[in-house]
Amino acid sequence: MKRSALTSAVTICVVFQGCAIAHLPPVEQKPHPVVDQSAKVRDLRKQIRERDERIQELESQLETLKLIDQDSRQQKMLLKPPTTLESLE
């Protein structure tokens, strides 16, 4: 009986191994070229800094143009003759 029990146990193990999930072969990872990330980061920061400086410059120019436009409108109002003339009598 010991022999049949051992045979049964071995048979059960073989059956379970056959039912086990087959392991997939490991996925090969493609080698990535080493990229100097810090150089990219520095370049992007420089571009952002230059963009921010340009925005400040353009905002300053816009404010100047607004003042010029406002002065121009005030000058036109001062030089414009009244639409109705009242008699001096």
C-alpha positions in Angstrom: 0.0 0.0 0.0 2.8 2.3 0.7 3.9 1.9 -2.9 0.5 2.7 -4.3 0.2 5.8 -2.0 3.6 7.0 -3.3 2.6 6.3 -6.9 -0.6 8.3 -6.3 1.2 11.2 -4.8 3.7 11.3 -7.6 0.9 11.1 -10.2 -1.0 13.9 -8.5 2.1 16.1 -8.4 2.7 15.5 -12.1 -0.9 16.3 -12.9 -0.7 19.6 -10.9 2.6 20.6 -12.6 1.0 20.1 -16.0 -1.9 22.3 -14.9 0.3 25.0 -13.6 0.5 28.3 -15.4 3.3 28.3 -17.8 5.8 31.1 -17.1 6.3 33.5 -19.9 9.9 34.1 -21.0 11.2 37.4 -19.5 10.6 40.4 -21.7 13.8 41.7 -23.2 14.2 45.4 -22.4 15.7 47.4 -25.2 18.7 49.4 -24.1 17.9 53.1 -23.9 20.7 55.5 -24.9 22.0 57.4 -22.0 20.7 60.9 -22.2 22.0 63.7 -20.2 18.8 64.8 -18.5 20.4 67.6 -16.6 21.5 69.3 -19.8 17.9 69.1 -21.1 16.6 70.5 -17.8 19.1 73.3 -17.9 18.1 74.1 -21.5 14.4 74.1 -20.7 14.9 76.3 -17.7 16.9 78.7 -19.8 14.1 78.8 -22.4 11.5 79.5 -19.6 13.6 82.3 -18.2 14.1 83.9 -21.6 10.3 83.6 -22.3 9.5 85.2 -18.9 11.9 88.1 -19.6 10.3 88.6 -23.0 6.8 88.6 -21.5 7.9 91.2 -19.0 9.4 93.3 -21.8 6.2 93.1 -23.8 4.0 93.9 -20.8 6.1 97.0 -20.2 5.8 98.1 -23.8 2.0 97.5 -23.7 1.7 99.7 -20.6 3.8 102.4 -22.4 1.5 102.2 -25.4 -1.6 102.5 -23.2 -0.2 105.7 -21.7 0.6 107.1 -25.1 -2.9 106.3 -26.3 -4.4 107.8 -23.2 -2.4 111.0 -23.7 -3.3 111.2 -27.4 -7.0 111.0 -26.6 -6.7 113.7 -24.0 -4.9 115.9 -26.4 -7.6 115.4 -29.0 -10.3 116.3 -26.5 -8.4 119.5 -25.6 -7.9 120.6 -29.2 -11.4 119.7 -30.4 -13.7 122.7 -30.7 -17.0 122.5 -29.0 -19.8 121.2 -31.2 -22.2 124.0 -30.4 -21.1 127.6 -30.2 -22.9 129.9 -27.9 -23.3 133.5 -28.8 -21.2 135.9 -26.7 -24.0 138.5 -26.5 
